[in-house]
Amino acid sequence: MSPWSAARPGDRLTDVDTPALLLDLDAFERNLERMAGALADRGVRLRAHAKSHKTPEIALRQVALGAVGICCQKVSEAAVFVEAGVRDVLITNEVVGSGKLTRLVALASRARIGVLADAAAPVRDLARIAASAGAVIDVYVEVDVGRRCGVPPGEPAAELAVLIAGFESLRFAGLHVYHGPAQHKRSAAERSAAISFATDCARVSRDAVLARGLACETITGAGTGTFLLERDSGIYNEVQAGSYVFMDRDYADNQPAPDDLGFEHALFVRTTVMSRPSSARAIVDAGLKASSVDSGMPGVWNQPGWRYLKASDEHGVIECTEASPPALGEALMLIPGHCDPTVNLYDEIICFRGDRVEAVWPVAARGALL
Amino acid sequence: MSPWSAARPGDRLTDVDTPALLLDLDAFERNLERMAGALADRGVRLRAHAKSHKTPEIALRQVALGAVGICCQKVSEAAVFVEAGVRDVLITNEVVGSGKLTRLVALASRARIGVLADAAAPVRDLARIAASAGAVIDVYVEVDVGRRCGVPPGEPAAELAVLIAGFESLRFAGLHVYHGPAQHKRSAAERSAAISFATDCARVSRDAVLARGLACETITGAGTGTFLLERDSGIYNEVQAGSYVFMDRDYADNQPAPDDLGFEHALFVRTTVMSRPSSARAIVDAGLKASSVDSGMPGVWNQPGWRYLKASDEHGVIECTEASPPALGEALMLIPGHCDPTVNLYDEIICFRGDRVEAVWPVAARGALL
């Protein structure tokens, strides 16, 4: 990591070294409040997805505003959040192998721990390891609705639920029904159709579970692009949005639904023009090691005539189509194309309010891949 | 970062937790020797590019095998390598702003430090800051041959050289002429044509510098895809290859030239199958936070019938076209699509020889963006 930080609390925003990851605290706090408001009195909990931010300071604020806990994708991520004081963590992923399962079970002495399953063998392994440790783990059956992991809806889900429920060291906690590809379908109609399908899959799976005489306490899923649809589905009772705290260019490219909550861009990459090879081009110091390009290039904040054209490792090319180009040494704010992998590039988030740095938050679970 | 490491020295390779970044030490050492052999007695130095590996253990081995020093892209990266004992570091990038320049100058008390320039104002700033500190900094004029940073070839380069040479606190060290887009042109003929062009640009710039009565000590550039061409150009006397220590899928996709040195894949992402949703598909635990996808998907090592089809944040989809699909819990080795940003995702490189882990090297400059 860098031997120095990009900024310290109290610094002026204009003095932040670049490239740096910045959080606009006013916009961030409004995003947190919008989410809390959208779920209040609806009988639907928020389990905030911490894979987006990997930052305990953010997770603790989400819990303080009513989130039941967090979810994350890796056992090592879960360990970071448990260590930070989060007491309810769901790993929204399949975990296989006795080494990983042993670490997962060890976390259960300090927090409620859940995990997904889509096959019998890892369930048996987990049951054995949890029993040895005297732990009880929440297990959710993942139902495949987005062509990734998961069992088919209906009877296969019920069958795995029965297996889980048969172990004293496991608790069948419900169904995980997440439609990933739906999150970035551009039209509201496409997103609605996709979540109708996911809801149907959840319903038929729940009914199959109930028909086996089991309870189906939680049906969880959803992301920032669709969670209002799951909220209103009558089936889901927990949503897992994560990116809403930051927003990114890819989410902003979605056409909003009529009830869109207007989450604001709160996360930025501050970058400096380090070369001006022509009047129409500026080269900035944030390339693909500073802003992930897997979901397209970052946007340029508040400069419609400037376009981030392409990225190499440590350079970004800004094309200036209308306005005058930025000057050598001038700082710009970029909107990351995809917030999750961009945050994962940084050790710290520089939090600002107005024109001052207010805090520097460690991205404590950055690089927690295991 | 993860609260635990993927492996410890002495562990069996089959016990390494996943996803993890692995280095095959035998292949890596052969790559180092191939490079040293290719430059021996040619009057061309290696200045190894450390942006690829960000790992002091590797830089020190490169220097021990004859590299004059390293280059890197950021002041904070340079600081990490100076701290680790590298005594000659060139920042192959423009650096602007008094904060960054002050930190750059501070490094010159412990190492020879160089930097690029393509504009007058930052040169004046650097000269002033270096003079205040009593330091002397090597400055190279960057000549633009790949449509990124740099001044046009010829007179503009000479003009900037004259400006640099006029400051006592700066030393005009030569020309930086790097053709980035040439590195991954697929045919040897295209790469050769591109480097002929770069060589012409370097020659006309050098001649313009000499015509001003200045020496032009070093002409530096080149990457893993083309460095034999620069070596044989009669103009370049320093090459900056970096990826050759690892190789990646993107470099392997180049059609080799007749004198290709046969660098081997030494860097891998070890990953585990965590779900088997169908007979033709396996989901692995290495997604785009474990292997950068900016230059395409990773390859699957030694399994021609298996293809890494797509990546989401923490999942990779493996399609099995011919062979039988990998089993749940089975580990695979991926060849990163692009080694530089992939290494930048990891805190440690797990070094193995045969079937045993031999060392764990910190990626000390990972995330050194400033």
Interface residues (C-beta under 8 A of the other chain):
Chain A: M1 S2 P3 W4 A6 D15 D17 T18 P19 A20 K51 Q73 K74 S76 A79 V80 E83 N93 E94 V95 V96 G97 G99 K100 R103 D118 A119 A121 P122 D144 R147 R148 C149 G150 G180 T272 V273 M274 S275 R276 P277 I283 D285 A286 L288 K289 A290 S292 V293 D294 A311 S312 D313 E314 H315 V317 L328 G329 D340 P341 N344 L345 Y346 D347 R366 G367 A368 L369 L370
Chain B: M1 S2 P3 W4 A6 D15 D17 T18 P19 A20 K51 Q73 K74 S76 A79 V80 E83 N93 E94 V95 V96 G97 G99 K100 R103 D118 A119 A121 P122 D144 R147 R148 C149 G150 G180 T272 V273 M274 S275 R276 P277 I283 D285 A286 L288 K289 A290 S292 V293 D294 A311 S312 D313 E314 H315 V317 L328 G329 D340 P341 N344 L345 Y346 D347 A365 R366 G367 A368 L369 L370
